[in-house]
Amino acid sequence: MNLKQALDDPSSVFAAPADVVRSEDVSREQKIQILRRWEYEARTLEVAQDENMMGGVVSRLAEVLDALHSLGEQGSSGATN
């Protein structure tokens, strides 16, 4: 697994946020970093959807937040990093 690629574009390495949690190739801290990046992308996508800028693309924010929660972390409450 390419950690840099996972940090830059999590969905290009992992099929779903839960796969990050299950991965044995990265530490807990790295999993959180990857999921935070995915959260940022999902929140950005939701803003675009709210503004009718994205047709048919589905946000995975709920999945990302569930994955973060399973690692004992909270979502960023709407903040973008």
N, CA, C and O atoms as a GROMACS GRO file, in nm:
protein
  324
    1MET      N    1   0.083  -0.118   0.000
    1MET     CA    2   0.000   0.000   0.000
    1MET      C    3   0.088   0.125   0.000
    1MET      O    4   0.188   0.132   0.071
    2ASN      N    5   0.050   0.221  -0.080
    2ASN     CA    6   0.124   0.346  -0.091
    2ASN      C    7   0.064   0.447   0.008
    2ASN      O    8  -0.045   0.499  -0.015
    3LEU      N    9   0.133   0.473   0.119
    3LEU     CA   10   0.081   0.562   0.223
    3LEU      C   11   0.061   0.703   0.173
    3LEU      O   12  -0.040   0.766   0.204
    4LYS      N   13   0.156   0.754   0.096
    4LYS     CA   14   0.142   0.890   0.044
    4LYS      C   15   0.016   0.903  -0.042
    4LYS      O   16  -0.059   0.999  -0.030
    5GLN      N   17  -0.006   0.805  -0.128
    5GLN     CA   18  -0.126   0.807  -0.212
    5GLN      C   19  -0.252   0.798  -0.126
    5GLN      O   20  -0.351   0.865  -0.153
    6ALA      N   21  -0.248   0.714  -0.022
    6ALA     CA   22  -0.364   0.700   0.066
    6ALA      C   23  -0.394   0.830   0.138
    6ALA      O   24  -0.510   0.865   0.158
    7LEU      N   25  -0.290   0.903   0.177
    7LEU     CA   26  -0.308   1.033   0.244
    7LEU      C   27  -0.357   1.140   0.147
    7LEU      O   28  -0.434   1.228   0.185
    8ASP      N   29  -0.313   1.132   0.023
    8ASP     CA   30  -0.353   1.231  -0.078
    8ASP      C   31  -0.493   1.205  -0.134
    8ASP      O   32  -0.570   1.298  -0.156
    9ASP      N   33  -0.525   1.078  -0.156
    9ASP     CA   34  -0.652   1.041  -0.220
    9ASP      C   35  -0.697   0.906  -0.166
    9ASP      O   36  -0.677   0.803  -0.231
   10PRO      N   37  -0.757   0.906  -0.047
   10PRO     CA   38  -0.791   0.779   0.018
   10PRO      C   39  -0.874   0.684  -0.067
   10PRO      O   40  -0.854   0.563  -0.063
   11SER      N   41  -0.967   0.738  -0.145
   11SER     CA   42  -1.055   0.650  -0.223
   11SER      C   43  -0.982   0.582  -0.338
   11SER      O   44  -1.036   0.490  -0.399
   12SER      N   45  -0.862   0.627  -0.370
   12SER     CA   46  -0.785   0.559  -0.474
   12SER      C   47  -0.712   0.437  -0.420
   12SER      O   48  -0.663   0.354  -0.497
   13VAL      N   49  -0.705   0.425  -0.287
   13VAL     CA   50  -0.637   0.313  -0.224
   13VAL      C   51  -0.736   0.221  -0.152
   13VAL      O   52  -0.719   0.100  -0.151
   14PHE      N   53  -0.838   0.280  -0.091
   14PHE     CA   54  -0.936   0.206  -0.013
   14PHE      C   55  -1.073   0.215  -0.078
   14PHE      O   56  -1.114   0.322  -0.122
   15ALA      N   57  -1.143   0.104  -0.083
   15ALA     CA   58  -1.277   0.101  -0.143
   15ALA      C   59  -1.380   0.169  -0.055
   15ALA      O   60  -1.478   0.225  -0.104
   16ALA      N   61  -1.358   0.166   0.076
   16ALA     CA   62  -1.454   0.224   0.170
   16ALA      C   63  -1.379   0.269   0.295
   16ALA      O   64  -1.272   0.216   0.326
   17PRO      N   65  -1.434   0.365   0.368
   17PRO     CA   66  -1.370   0.409   0.492
   17PRO      C   67  -1.346   0.296   0.592
   17PRO      O   68  -1.245   0.296   0.662
   18ALA      N   69  -1.437   0.201   0.598
   18ALA     CA   70  -1.420   0.087   0.690
   18ALA      C   71  -1.295   0.006   0.656
   18ALA      O   72  -1.236  -0.056   0.745
   19ASP      N   73  -1.255   0.006   0.530
   19ASP     CA   74  -1.134  -0.066   0.489
   19ASP      C   75  -1.010  -0.003   0.551
   19ASP      O   76  -0.912  -0.072   0.578
   20VAL      N   77  -1.013   0.128   0.572
   20VAL     CA   78  -0.901   0.195   0.638
   20VAL      C   79  -0.888   0.142   0.780
   20VAL      O   80  -0.779   0.110   0.826
   21VAL      N   81  -1.000   0.133   0.850
   21VAL     CA   82  -1.001   0.085   0.987
   21VAL      C   83  -0.947  -0.058   0.995
   21VAL      O   84  -0.872  -0.091   1.087
   22ARG      N   85  -0.985  -0.141   0.900
   22ARG     CA   86  -0.944  -0.282   0.900
   22ARG      C   87  -0.801  -0.304   0.852
   22ARG      O   88  -0.746  -0.412   0.872
   23SER      N   89  -0.741  -0.205   0.790
   23SER     CA   90  -0.608  -0.222   0.733
   23SER      C   91  -0.504  -0.252   0.840
   23SER      O   92  -0.500  -0.188   0.945
   24GLU      N   93  -0.421  -0.349   0.813
   24GLU     CA   94  -0.311  -0.383   0.903
   24GLU      C   95  -0.180  -0.321   0.855
   24GLU      O   96  -0.076  -0.340   0.917
   25ASP      N   97  -0.187  -0.246   0.744
   25ASP     CA   98  -0.067  -0.186   0.685
   25ASP      C   99  -0.034  -0.049   0.739
   25ASP      O  100   0.073   0.005   0.711
   26VAL      N  101  -0.125   0.010   0.818
   26VAL     CA  102  -0.103   0.146   0.869
   26VAL      C  103  -0.133   0.150   1.018
   26VAL      O  104  -0.213   0.072   1.069
   27SER      N  105  -0.069   0.243   1.087
   27SER     CA  106  -0.091   0.260   1.230
   27SER      C  107  -0.224   0.329   1.256
   27SER      O  108  -0.287   0.381   1.163
   28ARG      N  109  -0.266   0.330   1.381
   28ARG     CA  110  -0.390   0.398   1.418
   28ARG      C  111  -0.382   0.546   1.382
   28ARG      O  112  -0.478   0.602   1.329
   29GLU      N  113  -0.269   0.609   1.409
   29GLU     CA  114  -0.253   0.751   1.377
   29GLU      C  115  -0.262   0.776   1.227
   29GLU      O  116  -0.321   0.875   1.184
   30GLN      N  117  -0.202   0.688   1.148
   30GLN     CA  118  -0.210   0.701   1.002
   30GLN      C  119  -0.353   0.680   0.954
   30GLN      O  120  -0.398   0.748   0.862
   31LYS      N  121  -0.424   0.586   1.014
   31LYS     CA  122  -0.564   0.564   0.978
   31LYS      C  123  -0.644   0.691   1.002
   31LYS      O  124  -0.726   0.730   0.919
   32ILE      N  125  -0.621   0.755   1.116
   32ILE     CA  126  -0.692   0.878   1.148
   32ILE      C  127  -0.658   0.987   1.047
   32ILE      O  128  -0.746   1.060   1.002
   33GLN      N  129  -0.532   0.999   1.010
   33GLN     CA  130  -0.492   1.098   0.909
   33GLN      C  131  -0.562   1.072   0.776
   33GLN      O  132  -0.613   1.164   0.713
   34ILE      N  133  -0.564   0.947   0.735
   34ILE     CA  134  -0.629   0.910   0.608
   34ILE      C  135  -0.778   0.942   0.615
   34ILE      O  136  -0.834   1.000   0.521
   35LEU      N  137  -0.842   0.906   0.724
   35LEU     CA  138  -0.985   0.931   0.739
   35LEU      C  139  -1.016   1.080   0.750
   35LEU      O  140  -1.120   1.124   0.701
   36ARG      N  141  -0.929   1.158   0.811
   36ARG     CA  142  -0.949   1.303   0.818
   36ARG      C  143  -0.946   1.363   0.676
   36ARG      O  144  -1.025   1.451   0.643
   37ARG      N  145  -0.854   1.314   0.595
   37ARG     CA  146  -0.848   1.360   0.456
   37ARG      C  147  -0.977   1.323   0.383
   37ARG      O  148  -1.033   1.405   0.310
   38TRP      N  149  -1.023   1.202   0.403
   38TRP     CA  150  -1.146   1.156   0.339
   38TRP      C  151  -1.264   1.238   0.389
   38TRP      O  152  -1.354   1.271   0.312
   39GLU      N  153  -1.263   1.272   0.519
   39GLU     CA  154  -1.369   1.355   0.575
   39GLU      C  155  -1.370   1.493   0.508
   39GLU      O  156  -1.476   1.544   0.471
   40TYR      N  157  -1.253   1.551   0.492
   40TYR     CA  158  -1.242   1.681   0.425
   40TYR      C  159  -1.301   1.673   0.284
   40TYR      O  160  -1.380   1.759   0.245
   41GLU      N  161  -1.263   1.570   0.209
   41GLU     CA  162  -1.314   1.554   0.073
   41GLU      C  163  -1.465   1.534   0.073
   41GLU      O  164  -1.535   1.589  -0.012
   42ALA      N  165  -1.516   1.456   0.167
   42ALA     CA  166  -1.660   1.430   0.174
   42ALA      C  167  -1.738   1.557   0.209
   42ALA      O  168  -1.845   1.582   0.154
   43ARG      N  169  -1.684   1.636   0.300
   43ARG     CA  170  -1.750   1.762   0.336
   43ARG      C  171  -1.748   1.860   0.219
   43ARG      O  172  -1.846   1.930   0.195
   44THR      N  173  -1.638   1.865   0.146
   44THR     CA  174  -1.629   1.950   0.028
   44THR      C  175  -1.731   1.906  -0.076
   44THR      O  176  -1.796   1.989  -0.139
   45LEU      N  177  -1.744   1.776  -0.095
   45LEU     CA  178  -1.842   1.722  -0.189
   45LEU      C  179  -1.984   1.758  -0.148
   45LEU      O  180  -2.066   1.793  -0.232
   46GLU      N  181  -2.013   1.751  -0.018
   46GLU     CA  182  -2.146   1.786   0.029
   46GLU      C  183  -2.179   1.933   0.003
   46GLU      O  184  -2.292   1.966  -0.031
   47VAL      N  185  -2.081   2.020   0.020
   47VAL     CA  186  -2.102   2.162  -0.010
   47VAL      C  187  -2.133   2.179  -0.158
   47VAL      O  188  -2.225   2.253  -0.195
   48ALA      N  189  -2.057   2.112  -0.242
   48ALA     CA  190  -2.081   2.120  -0.386
   48ALA      C  191  -2.220   2.066  -0.421
   48ALA      O  192  -2.289   2.123  -0.507
   49GLN      N  193  -2.261   1.959  -0.356
   49GLN     CA  194  -2.394   1.904  -0.381
   49GLN      C  195  -2.502   2.001  -0.336
   49GLN      O  196  -2.603   2.018  -0.405
   50ASP      N  197  -2.481   2.066  -0.222
   50ASP     CA  198  -2.577   2.165  -0.173
   50ASP      C  199  -2.594   2.281  -0.271
   50ASP      O  200  -2.700   2.343  -0.278
   51GLU      N  201  -2.488   2.308  -0.345
   51GLU     CA  202  -2.492   2.416  -0.442
   51GLU      C  203  -2.523   2.366  -0.583
   51GLU      O  204  -2.505   2.438  -0.681
   52ASN      N  205  -2.571   2.241  -0.591
   52ASN     CA  206  -2.607   2.177  -0.718
   52ASN      C  207  -2.493   2.176  -0.818
   52ASN      O  208  -2.514   2.195  -0.938
   53MET      N  209  -2.372   2.153  -0.768
   53MET     CA  210  -2.254   2.151  -0.856
   53MET      C  211  -2.208   2.009  -0.888
   53MET      O  212  -2.123   1.990  -0.975
   54MET      N  213  -2.263   1.908  -0.820
   54MET     CA  214  -2.220   1.771  -0.844
   54MET      C  215  -2.341   1.685  -0.874
   54MET      O  216  -2.427   1.667  -0.787
   55GLY      N  217  -2.350   1.633  -0.991
   55GLY     CA  218  -2.463   1.549  -1.027
   55GLY      C  219  -2.433   1.403  -1.008
   55GLY      O  220  -2.344   1.349  -1.074
   56GLY      N  221  -2.506   1.337  -0.919
   56GLY     CA  222  -2.497   1.193  -0.905
   56GLY      C  223  -2.384   1.138  -0.820
   56GLY      O  224  -2.380   1.018  -0.797
   57VAL      N  225  -2.292   1.220  -0.772
   57VAL     CA  226  -2.183   1.172  -0.690
   57VAL      C  227  -2.232   1.167  -0.545
   57VAL      O  228  -2.290   1.264  -0.495
   58VAL      N  229  -2.208   1.054  -0.478
   58VAL     CA  230  -2.259   1.034  -0.343
   58VAL      C  231  -2.148   1.057  -0.241
   58VAL      O  232  -2.038   1.004  -0.253
   59SER      N  233  -2.179   1.138  -0.142
   59SER     CA  234  -2.085   1.164  -0.033
   59SER      C  235  -2.078   1.042   0.059
   59SER      O  236  -2.178   0.974   0.080
   60ARG      N  237  -1.960   1.016   0.112
   60ARG     CA  238  -1.941   0.904   0.204
   60ARG      C  239  -1.915   0.957   0.345
   60ARG      O  240  -1.853   0.889   0.427
   61LEU      N  241  -1.961   1.078   0.373
   61LEU     CA  242  -1.932   1.142   0.501
   61LEU      C  243  -1.977   1.056   0.619
   61LEU      O  244  -1.901   1.039   0.715
   62ALA      N  245  -2.096   1.002   0.614
   62ALA     CA  246  -2.145   0.920   0.726
   62ALA      C  247  -2.054   0.799   0.750
   62ALA      O  248  -2.026   0.764   0.864
   63GLU      N  249  -2.009   0.737   0.643
   63GLU     CA  250  -1.919   0.622   0.656
   63GLU      C  251  -1.786   0.663   0.717
   63GLU      O  252  -1.731   0.593   0.802
   64VAL      N  253  -1.734   0.778   0.673
   64VAL     CA  254  -1.607   0.828   0.726
   64VAL      C  255  -1.620   0.858   0.875
   64VAL      O  256  -1.534   0.821   0.954
   65LEU      N  257  -1.729   0.925   0.912
   65LEU     CA  258  -1.750   0.958   1.054
   65LEU      C  259  -1.766   0.831   1.138
   65LEU      O  260  -1.716   0.826   1.250
   66ASP      N  261  -1.833   0.730   1.086
   66ASP     CA  262  -1.845   0.602   1.156
   66ASP      C  263  -1.708   0.538   1.175
   66ASP      O  264  -1.678   0.484   1.281
   67ALA      N  265  -1.626   0.544   1.071
   67ALA     CA  266  -1.491   0.486   1.080
   67ALA      C  267  -1.407   0.560   1.183
   67ALA      O  268  -1.337   0.497   1.263
   68LEU      N  269  -1.413   0.692   1.182
   68LEU     CA  270  -1.340   0.770   1.282
   68LEU      C  271  -1.389   0.736   1.423
   68LEU      O  272  -1.309   0.719   1.515
   69HIS      N  273  -1.519   0.726   1.438
   69HIS     CA  274  -1.577   0.693   1.568
   69HIS      C  275  -1.527   0.557   1.617
   69HIS      O  276  -1.500   0.539   1.736
   70SER      N  277  -1.515   0.461   1.526
   70SER     CA  278  -1.470   0.328   1.564
   70SER      C  279  -1.324   0.330   1.613
   70SER      O  280  -1.281   0.239   1.683
   71LEU      N  281  -1.250   0.436   1.575
   71LEU     CA  282  -1.113   0.453   1.623
   71LEU      C  283  -1.106   0.543   1.745
   71LEU      O  284  -0.998   0.578   1.791
   72GLY      N  285  -1.223   0.581   1.797
   72GLY     CA  286  -1.228   0.665   1.916
   72GLY      C  287  -1.215   0.813   1.886
   72GLY      O  288  -1.184   0.892   1.976
   73GLU      N  289  -1.237   0.852   1.762
   73GLU     CA  290  -1.224   0.992   1.721
   73GLU      C  291  -1.361   1.050   1.688
   73GLU      O  292  -1.455   0.978   1.656
   74GLN      N  293  -1.370   1.181   1.695
   74GLN     CA  294  -1.490   1.255   1.656
   74GLN      C  295  -1.468   1.314   1.517
   74GLN      O  296  -1.355   1.328   1.472
   75GLY      N  297  -1.577   1.347   1.449
   75GLY     CA  298  -1.567   1.420   1.324
   75GLY      C  299  -1.523   1.563   1.354
   75GLY      O  300  -1.521   1.605   1.470
   76SER      N  301  -1.489   1.637   1.252
   76SER     CA  302  -1.439   1.773   1.273
   76SER      C  303  -1.551   1.876   1.282
   76SER      O  304  -1.524   1.996   1.276
   77SER      N  305  -1.676   1.833   1.296
   77SER     CA  306  -1.791   1.923   1.315
   77SER      C  307  -1.805   2.028   1.207
   77SER      O  308  -1.835   2.144   1.235
   78GLY      N  309  -1.782   1.987   1.085
   78GLY     CA  310  -1.803   2.079   0.973
   78GLY      C  311  -1.682   2.162   0.936
   78GLY      O  312  -1.684   2.230   0.834
   79ALA      N  313  -1.578   2.159   1.017
   79ALA     CA  314  -1.458   2.235   0.984
   79ALA      C  315  -1.385   2.167   0.870
   79ALA      O  316  -1.380   2.044   0.862
   80THR      N  317  -1.328   2.248   0.783
   80THR     CA  318  -1.247   2.191   0.676
   80THR      C  319  -1.103   2.220   0.706
   80THR      O  320  -1.068   2.332   0.744
   81ASN      N  321  -1.017   2.119   0.687
   81ASN     CA  322  -0.875   2.132   0.722
   81ASN      C  323  -0.798   2.191   0.610
   81ASN      O  324  -0.676   2.209   0.622
   0.00000   0.00000   0.00000
